[in-house]
Amino acid sequence: MKKEYDFSKAEQGIFYRGGNQMVVAEKVLRKIIRESVRDAIREERLGLYEVLVPPVSKKEMQEIEGNYGTPAKYKKSDFKDMTDWVMK
């Protein structure tokens, strides 16, 4: 049986072969799996952060603000942007 491939998406490493069959280059498949695993780990990590950060009552929050002030009053130099670290 002769394999006929549609090379219209060859640059993406995906080839279609009649019906519902698709052939994916190993390199492309690895990339898809890697991205999917990273997304899943990122979602689980964010869920873990939500579980680990304890809830704070209004009274506790007022006490904290009384002791340390509000973020609006902090100097920008007091902060370190950790977005890239957290999102990895």
Steps between C-alpha positions, in 0.01 A plus 500: 500500500646834393512771765376833375586794720366853489812712536309828543605508867838340451678802648322426828600134495142380458395286206145387426436162344140448387209453736566571866865398496775748573876456517691734733875540500660381824651845561158666472337238722765551768442877486124456537544265796759727666271805475202302630694371800630851579145639487374225731783554749441878495129452575574258785763734645254791505243278670760403758574866573130561559484210746816600687412867552275515808182708497503825699202648683410870470619557857836335430536703180433826687762404759754424228428831324529680835843346563644516149288747304343431161685408181403836349729666756801274431797617296549331165855409608350284777367254241663237283317380189494120517245443223747322274616274783146405604376438144783259406 
